[in-house]
Amino acid sequence: MDSDTFTVRTGSADVVLDLTDRAQAWCRGRGDGLLHVFVPHATAGLAVLETGAGSDDDLLAALGDLLPADDRWRHRHGTPGHGRSHVMPALVPPYATLPVLDGRLALGTWQSLCLVDLNVDNHEREVRFSFLTG
């Protein structure tokens, strides 16, 4: 298995960060197999969804409705509502596995691989790409 990590900066606001181009570039020339993507954080997740047409904002709005940034959370260190960030990976898991055919991600026309981060206290995230040859 071939595996690499890199760091992305997510900033100080809830974010859906598109990783598709970076994943595609990393898979180029690798043939057929699976790309496994993992974020080793208790407060970040990965989603496959359409971006740029409002779906990324809709996801953040839905997560805001489901997981409000208020004082209801028992996990209370950090900014108000920080506990919601620790619940989010149960809904948006910290991993995704994507097929790769002839060195290209086999995503649908409107699908993108995205990092989802609601934790405004941690501005840097590590992402691991692992390639399993088919």
SVG drawing of the C-alpha trace seen along z (x, -y; Angstrom):
<svg xmlns="http://www.w3.org/2000/svg" viewBox="-32 -32 36 38">
<polyline fill="none" stroke="black" stroke-width="0.4" points="0.0,0.0 1.3,-3.5 0.3,-6.2 1.0,-9.9 -0.2,-12.7 -0.5,-16.4 -1.9,-19.4 -4.7,-21.7 -5.7,-25.0 -9.4,-25.2 -9.6,-28.6 -11.8,-30.0 -15.3,-29.3 -17.3,-26.1 -16.0,-24.8 -16.5,-22.2 -13.1,-22.1 -12.9,-20.4 -10.0,-17.9 -10.9,-16.4 -8.1,-18.0 -5.5,-17.0 -6.8,-13.5 -6.9,-13.2 -3.4,-14.4 -2.2,-12.0 -3.9,-9.0 -2.5,-9.9 -0.4,-7.1 -1.4,-4.5 -3.6,-2.3 -6.6,-0.5 -7.4,-0.3 -8.9,-2.1 -8.1,-5.5 -8.8,-5.5 -8.9,-8.9 -8.7,-9.4 -8.5,-12.5 -7.1,-11.5 -9.2,-14.1 -12.1,-13.7 -13.8,-16.8 -13.5,-16.5 -15.1,-14.3 -15.1,-13.5 -18.1,-13.7 -18.7,-13.0 -21.1,-15.6 -21.6,-18.2 -19.8,-21.5 -20.2,-25.0 -23.9,-24.8 -25.0,-25.4 -24.8,-21.8 -21.7,-22.5 -23.5,-25.5 -26.6,-23.3 -24.6,-20.7 -23.2,-23.3 -26.7,-24.6 -28.1,-21.1 -25.3,-20.4 -26.0,-23.7 -29.6,-22.7 -28.7,-19.2 -25.7,-20.4 -26.3,-23.9 -23.3,-25.9 -24.8,-26.6 -24.4,-25.5 -26.3,-22.2 -23.2,-20.1 -21.5,-18.3 -18.1,-18.6 -17.5,-22.2 -13.9,-23.3 -13.0,-25.7 -15.4,-28.0 -19.2,-27.9 -20.7,-24.9 -17.4,-23.1 -19.0,-19.8 -21.0,-19.6 -17.7,-19.2 -17.0,-16.0 -20.5,-14.6 -20.2,-15.5 -18.0,-12.6 -20.8,-10.2 -22.8,-11.9 -19.9,-12.8 -17.3,-10.0 -13.5,-10.7 -12.9,-8.4 -13.9,-7.7 -12.9,-5.0 -13.1,-5.8 -12.6,-3.6 -9.7,-4.5 -9.7,-3.3 -6.6,-3.7 -5.2,-6.4 -8.4,-8.5 -11.0,-8.8 -14.2,-7.1 -16.5,-9.8 -19.8,-10.8 -20.1,-14.0 -21.0,-16.2 -19.3,-14.4 -16.4,-15.9 -14.4,-14.7 -14.6,-17.2 -13.2,-17.7 -15.9,-18.9 -14.8,-20.9 -16.9,-22.6 -14.1,-23.0 -13.1,-26.7 -10.5,-26.1 -8.2,-24.0 -7.2,-25.7 -5.0,-22.9 -6.0,-19.4 -4.0,-16.4 -5.3,-14.2 -4.0,-10.8 -4.3,-9.3 -3.7,-5.6 -3.7,-3.6 -4.7,0.0 -3.7,1.6 -6.5,3.6"/>
</svg>
